[in-house]
Amino acid sequence: TLPAQQGAIDELANLVTLSVNRAFGRVSGNHGIKGHNFIRLLHVVGYEVHNVDPILIAELDAIGSIRGDHAHIASRHHFRRRFDPYDMKNKIGNALSLLDAFDQDFTAYRRRQFGH
């Protein structure tokens, strides 16, 4: 490779590394994930976000909000807004079912894009 080509390759490699590190940082610093976090991660890998079930996004938002309220408010004050553990169990079960369906779609996408 010519020096100019190698410089362009190195620059592209640095941009890819930076993007991966930023995406990883978004996930590793977060103990819960809401819909917009999920969508951002999908953008990183080029997945068409309009294919994501909006009910999945709503469930992730609901679970993330309850979890966030409990984790951030309960640690400082008496937790004022109680949540029903059975309702939370149902929300999580529903989200897992929706994530399973998403996983099947995403696996098919990955196979189409990358042949794996």
C-alpha positions in Angstrom: 0.0 0.0 0.0 1.0 3.5 -0.7 1.6 5.8 2.3 -1.5 7.9 1.5 -3.6 4.7 1.3 -2.2 3.5 4.6 -3.0 6.8 6.2 -6.6 6.6 5.1 -6.8 3.0 6.3 -5.4 4.0 9.7 -7.8 6.9 9.9 -10.8 4.6 9.2 -9.5 2.0 11.7 -9.3 4.8 14.3 -12.8 6.0 13.6 -14.2 2.4 13.9 -12.3 1.9 17.1 -13.7 5.2 18.5 -17.3 4.3 17.5 -17.0 0.8 19.1 -15.6 2.3 22.3 -18.3 4.9 22.5 -21.0 2.3 22.0 -19.4 0.0 24.6 -19.2 2.9 27.0 -22.9 3.6 26.6 -23.8 0.1 27.6 -21.2 -0.6 30.3 -22.0 2.5 32.3 -25.7 1.7 32.3 -27.4 -0.8 34.5 -30.7 -0.6 32.7 -31.6 0.1 29.1 -34.5 2.2 27.8 -35.9 2.2 24.3 -33.8 5.1 23.1 -30.6 3.3 24.3 -31.6 0.2 22.4 -32.2 2.2 19.3 -28.8 3.9 19.5 -27.1 0.5 19.7 -29.0 -0.7 16.7 -27.9 2.4 14.7 -24.2 1.5 15.4 -24.6 -1.8 13.6 -26.7 -0.4 10.8 -29.9 -2.2 11.7 -33.1 -0.6 10.3 -34.8 0.6 13.5 -38.2 0.9 11.9 -38.2 -3.0 12.0 -38.2 -2.9 15.9 -41.5 -3.6 17.5 -42.7 -0.4 19.1 -44.2 -2.5 21.9 -40.7 -3.7 22.8 -39.5 -0.1 23.0 -42.4 0.8 25.2 -41.8 -2.2 27.5 -38.1 -1.3 27.8 -39.0 2.3 28.6 -41.5 1.2 31.3 -39.1 -1.3 32.9 -36.2 1.2 32.7 -38.3 4.0 34.3 -39.4 1.8 37.2 -35.9 0.4 37.7 -34.4 3.9 37.5 -36.9 5.4 40.0 -36.3 2.5 42.4 -32.5 2.6 42.1 -32.0 6.4 42.2 -34.8 7.5 44.5 -34.9 4.6 46.9 -31.2 5.0 47.7 -31.7 8.5 48.9 -35.2 8.6 50.3 -37.9 6.3 51.3 -39.3 4.9 48.0 -42.6 6.8 47.5 -43.9 5.2 44.4 -44.4 1.6 45.0 -44.5 -0.9 42.2 -46.3 -4.2 42.0 -43.7 -7.0 41.7 -46.2 -9.2 39.8 -46.8 -6.4 37.3 -43.0 -6.1 36.9 -42.6 -9.8 36.4 -45.2 -9.7 33.7 -43.5 -6.7 32.0 -40.2 -8.5 32.1 -41.7 -11.7 30.7 -43.3 -9.7 27.9 -40.1 -7.9 27.1 -38.2 -11.2 27.0 -40.7 -12.6 24.6 -40.4 -9.5 22.4 -36.6 -9.6 22.6 -36.7 -13.3 21.5 -38.7 -12.3 18.4 -36.3 -9.4 17.8 -33.3 -11.7 18.2 -34.7 -14.0 15.5 -35.1 -11.0 13.2 -31.7 -9.6 14.0 -30.0 -13.0 13.4 -31.7 -13.1 10.0 -30.5 -9.6 9.3 -27.0 -10.4 10.3 -27.0 -13.5 8.0 -28.2 -11.4 5.1 -25.6 -8.7 5.7 -22.6 -10.7 6.7 -23.3 -14.3 5.5 -23.0 -15.8 9.0 
